Structures are given as C-alpha cells and as structure tokens.
Amino acid sequence: MGDTFIRHIELLGYEKRFFPSQHYVYMFLVKWNDLSEKLIYRRFTEIYEFHKELKEMFPIESGDINTEKRIIPHLPAPKWFDGQRSTENRQGTLAEYCYTLVNLPHKISRCLHVVNFFKVRHDDMNPVTDSQIKKPEGFILPKDAKKTLSDITGPIVLQTYRAIADYEKSSKSEMALKAGDMVDVVEKSESGWWFCQLKNKRGWVPAAYLEPTDGPDESEEQEPNYAGEQYIVQKSYTALEEDEMTLKEGDTIEVIHKLLDGWKDETTGYYPAMYLQKARETSTSVKSRLRNWSAPPRRSSIQNAKSIHKQGRKQISQETYRRNSKKYIQSRRNMREKFQNKANVIAEKNEQEENKPKAQPAVPPRPSKDLILNRCTESTRRKIL
C-alpha cells in the first residue's frame, strides 16, 4: 500500500471509437491526493475484470463468505453485445460504483489494485487513432445522471471474420468455433485474444483462427518498427518452434514487429505479446492476462487451416527482420569500426617499425698483443714488433 490514493472519481461520459474497430470507452476524471486531476478511458470489459479481481482479493468484503458482510458494490456483467444503448444506460450504475469504491475502507480503496487501475496509461494520453477512420465521438453525462442521452440513429457495424479451422475452447470465457463460422469481432486485444459473438454465443477466440472475408489481413498490422521498442518479460516461455525465442522473466528485449495473432518479433525470434510489458510502464492488465489466459497459438501452427483467399498473407522472413533491425545494423557498424580501428593500429605499428633506424653491427674489440703473438701468422706478428 503506497502513499498515493484517489480522492474522487467522476464519470464524465463515454466515447464512441472507430479504430481498430467500433467500440465504446468510458471517460473518468480521477482526482488524486496531490490535488492533480487526470482524464482516463476504460472499456467496460476492463472495469468488470478489475471488479472480479477486487472481489477475489477481499472475499469477506465481497460477500463470498457471508453475503450480509458485503460492502464492495455490485457491478453487472457485460451483456452478450454491449452497444451504444447499453453503454449509455450503464452510466448511472457505473458512477455510483465509483463513488462507493472510493469511500470504502482504506485497505480496499487505497490498495495497489485500485490505484494502478485508475492511473494514467500511455493510451489515455495518446489514444490509438487512424487518419482514414472517423474521429471518436464523445457523449458527456448530464448533471442529472438519471436523464438519458439523445439516441444516435444508424446501426452499429462490427467487423466480420471467418474461422479458418475448428477451435475447441479450454475455458468458460472462450468460444468454440467450426471452420467456416462467421463471427462478429467486438474487441481486438493486443494479446492475440479477440472477443467475438456468433448468434447467441459470445467469448474469447484466438485471433490466429480468424481471417477477414475481404482478403488477407496483414494490412491491419502495424509496419515493423526496426528502431525497436523496449519490453520486459513478465513470464518465462520456452520456444516450441525454431523461429521462437526462449526467455526468462525479467529479460529485456527489443520488439520490432507486433502481429495480429498476439506475437511480437525481436531480432532473433517470436515471443507471446501477452507475456511482455513495455519498459517503464506499470499496469495490472498484464498480470490479469497471465493468470486467466494462456498464450494464443500462432497462425503458422494451426493444422488443417483452410483460407478462402487465393493469396495468402505476406510473410516477412527472419533474415529480413534481422538485416533491417537498427540494433543489427548498429552492431555491424560497431564491428566494422572495431576492425577498422584494429587495422589502423596494426598499420601504424608496422609503419613505426619501418621508420625505426636499423641497428648497426657491433665492432669486435681489438685483440691483445699476447693473443696476436700466440695465434697470428708470422707476417702479422712482425707488424706489432
């Protein structure tokens, strides 16, 4: 439990966004103990996951042991499809929930789980947008929360994807699929798990099992960032394929490409995105994913996958990643400079050796008179007599 705590949370309204697909986020003004005020955006699915974890942390206060002792407020689960009307109608309940939450005993209202969830994230300051897509539409909550906002005409359009193979769910939160099923994607998570609906069913599905009906979907992926972004490994993973990486918790890597199926590429291989967190970024969402979900499969690992498109997705080879990586280019440059410096040192040393004056042969000492008389010829002996 730290010194930072929340004084008040005010629900301002909600925002309708259109990128990467149509969805809704609630706008909160969070007032902190240092008198600062921060604007944050959260999806209702995020808020509900936060609520469930809070109940698990405080089973007595959540009424799991004795319903009469419950002080943590109730929060309705997401509906099978959260459209604009349900988003709008939920505002009063959500505003009351936040008010009650902040006024709970300090061990709950000021715990790290609450504080971290309402902290400003990178996406709060820089929402993901696209110049080709309509700008977000904001709807401010009126002073009287019981009043309803004016309706907007027009249907809510979701992206439709097709299942490329059968998928058997492994948990209650997932949804099973048959090859050829057409699903509407409600939410796309960077982790590689997408929240979908199929008729009266809804649940999480690995993005690797889905393809758009209008063509290969690599156009939806971000272009490789060969400069690299620093991420810290939150969970160890042992490579199952030759082009994957084995890393340990706490390792720091440079991510250069984020894929739709929830995998990221470093200069030497792929790694599950849900096991990574940006350096210098704190969030409870990563730990929540690690506890509830496993790493999604990669599209290349799916057997009996059948696409309806003649042209498959464009694949970037590991060699291309490696040779274009700024880290690799810099290491090559450093290596060349190292060899060049070494060559310059050798050349300078050789030049110094060549310029050194050559040593003169030593002059032998003159033999003594007795040595000449004893060893030299008669003619030589006559010269010293």
C-alpha positions as CSV (number, residue, x, y, z in Angstrom):
1,M,0.0,0.0,0.0
2,G,1.6,3.3,-1.1
3,D,1.2,7.0,-0.2
4,T,-0.7,7.7,-3.4
5,F,-4.5,7.4,-3.2
6,I,-7.7,8.6,-5.0
7,R,-9.9,11.3,-3.5
8,H,-12.7,11.1,-6.1
9,I,-13.6,9.5,-9.4
10,E,-16.1,11.3,-11.6
11,L,-17.7,9.7,-14.7
12,L,-17.8,12.3,-17.4
13,G,-19.5,10.2,-20.1
14,Y,-18.4,7.8,-22.8
15,E,-16.7,7.9,-26.2
16,K,-17.5,6.0,-29.3
17,R,-14.4,5.0,-31.2
18,F,-13.9,3.5,-34.7
19,F,-10.3,2.2,-34.6
20,P,-9.2,-0.6,-34.7
21,S,-12.9,-1.5,-34.7
22,Q,-16.0,0.2,-33.4
23,H,-16.2,0.1,-29.6
24,Y,-17.0,2.3,-26.5
25,V,-14.9,3.6,-23.7
26,Y,-15.9,5.4,-20.5
27,M,-14.3,8.8,-19.6
28,F,-13.3,9.3,-16.0
29,L,-11.8,12.3,-14.2
30,V,-9.7,10.9,-11.4
31,K,-8.8,13.3,-8.6
32,W,-5.7,12.3,-6.6
33,N,-4.4,13.1,-3.1
34,D,-1.8,15.5,-4.5
35,L,-4.7,17.6,-5.9
36,S,-3.9,16.6,-9.5
37,E,-6.7,15.6,-11.9
38,K,-6.2,13.1,-14.7
39,L,-8.5,12.0,-17.5
40,I,-8.6,8.3,-18.3
41,Y,-10.5,6.0,-20.6
42,R,-11.6,2.4,-19.8
43,R,-13.7,-0.2,-21.6
44,F,-16.4,-1.8,-19.6
45,T,-14.9,-5.3,-20.0
46,E,-11.7,-3.9,-18.4
47,I,-13.7,-2.4,-15.5
48,Y,-15.6,-5.7,-15.0
49,E,-12.3,-7.7,-14.9
50,F,-10.9,-5.2,-12.4
51,H,-14.1,-5.7,-10.3
52,K,-13.8,-9.5,-10.3
53,E,-10.2,-9.4,-9.2
54,L,-11.0,-6.9,-6.4
55,K,-13.7,-9.4,-5.1
56,E,-11.1,-12.2,-5.1
57,M,-8.7,-10.1,-3.1
58,F,-11.3,-9.3,-0.5
59,P,-13.6,-12.3,-0.2
60,I,-15.2,-11.2,3.1
61,E,-16.0,-7.7,1.9
62,S,-17.3,-9.0,-1.4
63,G,-19.8,-11.3,0.4
64,D,-18.4,-14.6,-0.8
65,I,-18.2,-15.9,2.7
66,N,-21.2,-14.1,4.2
67,T,-23.5,-12.0,2.0
68,E,-24.5,-9.8,4.9
69,K,-21.0,-8.5,5.3
70,R,-20.7,-7.4,1.7
71,I,-19.5,-3.8,1.3
72,I,-18.0,-3.9,-2.2
73,P,-20.7,-2.7,-4.6
74,H,-22.3,-4.8,-7.2
75,L,-21.5,-4.4,-10.9
76,P,-23.5,-6.1,-13.7
77,A,-21.6,-8.4,-16.1
78,P,-21.2,-7.3,-19.7
79,K,-24.2,-8.1,-21.9
80,W,-23.9,-10.5,-24.9
81,F,-23.5,-7.4,-27.0
82,D,-22.7,-4.0,-25.5
83,G,-24.0,-1.5,-28.0
84,Q,-24.5,2.3,-27.5
85,R,-27.8,2.0,-25.6
86,S,-26.4,-0.4,-23.0
87,T,-23.3,1.7,-22.7
88,E,-25.4,4.8,-22.2
89,N,-27.8,3.1,-19.7
90,R,-25.0,1.8,-17.6
91,Q,-23.6,5.2,-16.8
92,G,-25.7,5.8,-13.6
93,T,-24.7,2.4,-12.2
94,L,-21.0,3.0,-13.0
95,A,-21.0,6.5,-11.5
96,E,-22.5,5.1,-8.3
97,Y,-20.0,2.2,-8.3
98,C,-17.0,4.6,-8.5
99,Y,-18.4,6.8,-5.7
100,T,-18.9,3.8,-3.4
101,L,-15.5,2.3,-4.3
102,V,-13.5,5.4,-3.3
103,N,-15.4,5.6,0.0
104,L,-14.7,2.0,1.1
105,P,-12.2,1.3,3.9
106,H,-8.6,2.4,3.1
107,K,-7.4,-1.2,2.8
108,I,-9.6,-1.5,-0.2
109,S,-10.0,2.0,-1.7
110,R,-6.2,2.7,-1.4
111,C,-4.8,-0.8,-2.3
112,L,-2.5,-1.0,-5.3
113,H,-5.0,-2.9,-7.4
114,V,-7.4,0.2,-7.3
115,V,-4.6,2.8,-7.5
116,N,-2.9,1.1,-10.5
117,F,-6.1,0.5,-12.4
118,F,-7.1,4.2,-12.4
119,K,-3.6,5.5,-13.1
120,V,-3.0,7.3,-16.4
121,R,-1.8,4.9,-19.2
122,H,0.0,5.7,-22.4
123,D,-3.2,5.2,-24.4
124,D,-5.0,7.7,-22.2
125,M,-2.7,10.5,-23.3
126,N,-2.3,9.2,-26.9
127,P,-5.5,7.3,-28.0
128,V,-5.0,4.9,-30.9
129,T,-6.4,6.7,-34.0
130,D,-6.2,6.4,-37.8
131,S,-6.5,9.3,-40.2
132,Q,-8.6,7.1,-42.5
133,I,-11.2,6.4,-39.8
134,K,-13.8,8.7,-38.3
135,K,-12.7,10.6,-35.2
136,P,-14.1,9.4,-31.8
137,E,-17.5,10.8,-30.8
138,G,-17.9,12.0,-27.2
139,F,-21.1,11.9,-25.1
140,I,-21.0,13.8,-21.9
141,L,-23.0,12.6,-18.9
142,P,-25.6,15.2,-17.9
143,K,-25.6,16.6,-14.4
144,D,-28.7,14.6,-13.6
145,A,-27.4,11.0,-14.2
146,K,-30.9,9.7,-14.4
147,K,-31.6,11.6,-17.6
148,T,-31.0,9.7,-20.8
149,L,-28.8,11.0,-23.6
150,S,-30.2,11.5,-27.1
151,D,-30.1,8.4,-29.3
152,I,-28.0,8.3,-32.4
153,T,-29.6,6.8,-35.5
154,G,-27.8,4.3,-37.6
155,P,-26.8,0.6,-37.0
156,I,-23.7,-0.5,-35.1
157,V,-21.4,-2.1,-37.6
158,L,-18.9,-4.7,-36.5
159,Q,-16.1,-6.4,-38.5
160,T,-17.0,-9.9,-39.7
161,Y,-14.3,-12.6,-39.7
162,R,-14.3,-16.3,-40.8
163,A,-12.9,-19.2,-38.8
164,I,-10.1,-21.0,-40.8
165,A,-10.2,-24.1,-38.7
166,D,-12.0,-25.8,-35.8
167,Y,-11.2,-24.5,-32.4
168,E,-12.1,-26.2,-29.1
169,K,-12.4,-23.9,-26.1
170,S,-10.4,-24.6,-23.0
171,S,-12.2,-22.3,-20.5
172,K,-15.7,-20.9,-19.9
173,S,-14.7,-17.4,-21.1
174,E,-13.7,-18.8,-24.6
175,M,-16.0,-19.7,-27.5
176,A,-15.6,-22.9,-29.7
177,L,-15.6,-22.5,-33.5
178,K,-16.1,-24.6,-36.5
179,A,-14.2,-24.0,-39.8
180,G,-16.3,-21.6,-41.8
181,D,-18.1,-20.0,-38.9
182,M,-18.7,-16.2,-39.5
183,V,-18.3,-14.2,-36.3
184,D,-18.5,-10.5,-35.4
185,V,-15.5,-9.1,-33.6
186,V,-16.5,-6.9,-30.7
187,E,-13.0,-6.3,-29.3
188,K,-9.4,-6.9,-30.5
189,S,-6.8,-7.3,-27.8
190,E,-3.1,-7.0,-28.5
191,S,-2.7,-10.2,-26.5
192,G,-4.0,-12.1,-29.6
193,W,-7.3,-13.0,-28.0
194,W,-10.4,-11.4,-29.6
195,F,-13.9,-11.1,-28.1
196,C,-16.4,-12.3,-30.6
197,Q,-20.1,-13.1,-31.0
198,L,-21.8,-15.8,-33.0
199,K,-25.6,-15.7,-33.0
200,N,-26.4,-16.0,-29.3
201,K,-22.9,-17.0,-28.2
202,R,-20.0,-14.8,-27.2
203,G,-16.5,-15.4,-25.9
204,W,-12.8,-15.0,-26.5
205,V,-11.2,-16.6,-29.6
206,P,-7.5,-16.8,-30.7
207,A,-7.1,-14.2,-33.5
208,A,-4.9,-16.7,-35.3
209,Y,-8.1,-18.8,-36.1
210,L,-9.8,-15.8,-37.8
211,E,-9.5,-14.1,-41.2
212,P,-11.4,-11.2,-42.7
213,T,-13.8,-12.1,-45.6
214,D,-12.4,-9.4,-47.9
215,G,-8.8,-10.5,-48.1
216,P,-5.6,-11.3,-46.2
217,D,-5.4,-9.2,-43.0
218,E,-1.7,-8.1,-42.9
219,S,-2.9,-4.6,-43.9
220,E,-4.3,-4.3,-40.3
221,E,-0.9,-4.9,-38.7
222,Q,1.4,-2.1,-37.9
223,E,4.5,-1.8,-40.1
224,P,7.7,-3.2,-38.5
225,N,9.4,-0.7,-36.3
226,Y,13.0,-1.5,-36.9
227,A,14.2,1.0,-34.4
228,G,12.7,-1.4,-31.7
229,E,10.7,-0.8,-28.6
230,Q,12.0,-2.0,-25.2
231,Y,9.8,-4.6,-23.4
232,I,10.3,-6.5,-20.2
233,V,9.4,-10.2,-20.0
234,Q,6.7,-10.8,-17.4
235,K,6.5,-14.6,-17.7
236,S,9.1,-17.1,-18.9
237,Y,8.4,-19.0,-22.2
238,T,10.2,-22.0,-23.8
239,A,10.3,-21.9,-27.6
240,L,8.2,-24.5,-29.4
241,E,9.1,-23.6,-32.9
242,E,12.5,-22.9,-34.5
243,D,11.8,-19.2,-35.1
244,E,10.6,-18.6,-31.5
245,M,12.5,-17.3,-28.5
246,T,13.1,-18.8,-25.1
247,L,13.3,-16.1,-22.5
248,K,13.1,-15.8,-18.7
249,E,11.1,-13.4,-16.5
250,G,12.8,-10.1,-16.2
251,D,14.7,-10.2,-19.5
252,T,14.6,-7.0,-21.6
253,I,14.1,-7.3,-25.4
254,E,13.7,-5.1,-28.4
255,V,10.3,-5.6,-30.2
256,I,10.3,-4.7,-33.8
257,H,7.0,-6.1,-35.1
258,K,3.6,-6.7,-33.5
259,L,1.4,-9.3,-35.2
260,L,-2.4,-9.6,-35.1
261,D,-2.2,-13.1,-33.6
262,G,-0.6,-11.8,-30.5
263,W,3.1,-12.5,-31.1
264,K,5.9,-10.0,-31.3
265,D,9.2,-10.3,-33.2
266,E,12.6,-9.4,-31.8
267,T,15.7,-9.6,-33.9
268,T,16.0,-13.3,-33.3
269,G,12.5,-14.7,-33.0
270,Y,8.9,-14.5,-31.9
271,Y,7.5,-14.2,-28.4
272,P,3.9,-14.1,-27.0
273,A,2.8,-10.5,-26.6
274,M,0.8,-11.2,-23.5
275,Y,3.9,-12.1,-21.6
276,L,5.5,-8.7,-22.3
277,Q,5.1,-5.3,-20.8
278,K,6.6,-2.0,-22.1
279,A,9.6,-0.8,-20.1
280,R,8.8,1.8,-17.5
281,E,5.1,1.0,-17.7
282,T,3.1,-0.3,-14.8
283,S,-0.3,-1.9,-15.3
284,T,-2.4,-4.7,-13.7
285,S,-3.7,-5.8,-17.1
286,V,-0.6,-7.9,-17.8
287,K,-0.8,-9.9,-14.6
288,S,-4.5,-10.4,-15.1
289,R,-3.9,-11.9,-18.5
290,L,-1.2,-14.2,-17.2
291,R,-3.5,-15.5,-14.5
292,N,-6.6,-16.1,-16.6
293,W,-5.2,-16.9,-20.1
294,S,-2.6,-18.9,-21.8
295,A,-0.6,-17.8,-24.8
296,P,-2.6,-17.9,-28.0
297,P,-1.5,-20.2,-30.9
298,R,0.4,-18.7,-33.8
299,R,-1.3,-18.9,-37.2
300,S,1.6,-20.8,-38.7
301,S,1.0,-23.6,-36.1
302,I,-2.7,-24.2,-36.9
303,Q,-3.3,-27.6,-38.6
304,N,-5.9,-28.1,-41.4
305,A,-6.3,-24.4,-41.8
306,K,-8.2,-23.5,-45.0
307,S,-8.4,-19.9,-46.2
308,I,-11.0,-18.7,-48.7
309,H,-8.4,-16.4,-50.3
310,K,-6.2,-17.5,-53.2
311,Q,-3.5,-15.2,-52.0
312,G,-2.1,-15.8,-48.5
313,R,-0.7,-13.4,-46.0
314,K,2.7,-11.9,-46.8
315,Q,5.3,-13.4,-44.6
316,I,8.4,-11.5,-43.6
317,S,11.5,-13.7,-43.2
318,Q,13.6,-13.7,-40.1
319,E,16.5,-12.7,-42.2
320,T,14.7,-9.6,-43.4
321,Y,13.8,-8.7,-39.8
322,R,17.4,-9.2,-38.7
323,R,19.1,-7.3,-41.6
324,N,16.7,-4.3,-41.2
325,S,16.9,-4.1,-37.5
326,K,18.5,-0.9,-36.2
327,K,20.1,-3.0,-33.5
328,Y,21.7,-5.4,-36.0
329,I,22.8,-2.5,-38.3
330,Q,24.4,-0.7,-35.4
331,S,26.2,-3.9,-34.2
332,R,27.5,-4.4,-37.8
333,R,28.7,-0.8,-37.9
334,N,30.4,-1.1,-34.5
335,M,32.0,-4.3,-35.7
336,R,33.3,-2.6,-38.8
337,E,34.6,0.3,-36.8
338,K,36.3,-2.1,-34.4
339,F,38.0,-4.0,-37.3
340,Q,38.9,-0.7,-38.9
341,N,40.5,0.7,-35.7
342,K,42.4,-2.6,-35.2
343,A,43.6,-2.4,-38.8
344,N,44.7,1.2,-38.3
345,V,46.6,0.3,-35.1
346,I,48.4,-2.6,-37.0
347,A,49.2,-0.3,-39.9
348,E,50.6,2.4,-37.6
349,K,52.6,-0.2,-35.7
350,N,54.1,-1.5,-38.9
351,E,54.9,2.0,-40.1
352,Q,56.6,2.7,-36.8
353,E,58.7,-0.4,-37.2
354,E,59.7,0.5,-40.7
355,N,60.8,4.0,-39.7
356,K,62.9,2.8,-36.8
357,P,66.7,3.3,-37.6
358,K,68.3,-0.1,-38.3
359,A,70.8,-1.4,-35.7
360,Q,74.5,-1.2,-36.8
361,P,76.7,-4.3,-36.4
362,A,78.8,-4.3,-33.3
363,V,82.6,-3.7,-33.8
364,P,84.6,-6.5,-32.2
365,P,87.3,-5.4,-29.7
366,R,90.9,-5.3,-30.9
367,P,92.9,-8.5,-29.9
368,S,95.6,-8.1,-27.3
369,K,99.3,-8.1,-28.2
370,D,99.9,-11.5,-26.5
371,L,96.9,-13.0,-28.4
372,I,98.3,-11.8,-31.7
373,L,101.8,-13.2,-30.9
374,N,100.4,-16.6,-30.0
375,R,97.8,-17.1,-32.7
376,C,98.6,-14.9,-35.8
377,T,100.8,-15.6,-38.7
378,E,104.5,-14.5,-38.9
379,S,103.7,-11.6,-41.1
380,T,101.1,-10.2,-38.6
381,R,103.4,-10.6,-35.7
382,R,106.1,-8.6,-37.4
383,K,103.7,-5.6,-37.7
384,I,103.4,-5.2,-34.0
385,L,107.1,-5.8,-33.1
